[in-house]
Amino acid sequence: MNKQLIKNFTDGLKAGVPIALGYLSVSFTFGIIAVSYGFLPWQATLISLLCTTSAGQLSGINTMLVPGQYLDMLVSQLTINIRYSFMSISLSQKVNERFRGIWRLFFGAWVTDEIFAVAVSQPVVSRAFFAGLALLPYLGWGGGTLLGAVLGNILPDRIMSALGLAIYGMFIAIVTPEMRANHPVILTVAVAALLSTCFTYVPVLNRLSSGLAISVCAVVAAVVSSILHPINLDETQTEEPDHAQ
């Protein structure tokens, strides 16, 4: 086997270790939540293996609790997960000439926020590097879900209650640094939180399914923020000229 191929794969594995450890703990919580909703351990694990997206999975299992809400499921998943399409488009500008065709289709299912952030920081992304980068996080996400689903019936209630907050803590950890660095994001979060509260407690609004509520909160918050704090593209375009390879 080509030595460079092995090196690229190994470099990807090393880069994916921190992501895998984080996914292991967060997906553990998803496994606990899924089982508490009535899913079997193998069903929760299969969801994680086929749909590696924490927010999408939480929204999905909430919607699945009420049969027949296929439109709600479609709208909520499209709203939550459409960002991966934009990530993939951006990442496609970084991959080498051998990373195309069926490989893009296959590895595209492994694009997550953290994997994208690491991959896009590379000058060029090869198939071997991306395979190594995504492998351990993918296994960590599925394995963590299985452990949480199985151990969820064994661990004491106090520990279960504490672990149940971990996945929400991950969302806070992702948003808080961006709020500190970019103040307009605070407005976006505040609008989304206010709308979410309304959909929880206000009569009539609280009858809307969780999937559609999430979609409305996300879209309205984004629109309000974009209107009040538009981005000046002329100021943000600071790209350096391409260098010949």
Stockholm file with secondary structure:
# STOCKHOLM 1.0

chainA/1-245         MNKQLIKNFTDGLKAGVPIALGYLSVSFTFGIIAVSYGFLPWQATLISLLCTTSAGQLSGINTMLVPGQYLDMLVSQLTINIRYSFMSISLSQKVNERFRGIWRLFFGAWVTDEIFAVAVSQPVVSRAFFAGLALLPYLGWGGGTLLGAVLGNILPDRIMSALGLAIYGMFIAIVTPEMRANHPVILTVAVAALLSTCFTYVPVLNRLSSGLAISVCAVVAAVVSSILHPINLDETQTEEPDHAQ
#=GR chainA/1-245 SS CCHHHHHHHHHHHHHHHHHHHHHHHHHHHHHHHHHHTTCCHHHHHHHHHHCCCHHHHHHHHHHHTSTTCHHHHHHHHHHHHTHHHHHHHHHHTTBCTTSCTHHHHHHGGGCCHHHHHHHHTSSSBCHHHHHHHHHHHHHHHHHHHHHHHHHTTTSCHHHHHHHTTHHHHHHHHHHHHHHHHCTHHHHHHHHHHHHHHHHHHSTTGGGSCHHHHHHHHHHHHHHHHHHHSCCCHHHHCCCCCCCCC
#=GC SS_cons         CCHHHHHHHHHHHHHHHHHHHHHHHHHHHHHHHHHHTTCCHHHHHHHHHHCCCHHHHHHHHHHHTSTTCHHHHHHHHHHHHTHHHHHHHHHHTTBCTTSCTHHHHHHGGGCCHHHHHHHHTSSSBCHHHHHHHHHHHHHHHHHHHHHHHHHTTTSCHHHHHHHTTHHHHHHHHHHHHHHHHCTHHHHHHHHHHHHHHHHHHSTTGGGSCHHHHHHHHHHHHHHHHHHHSCCCHHHHCCCCCCCCC
//
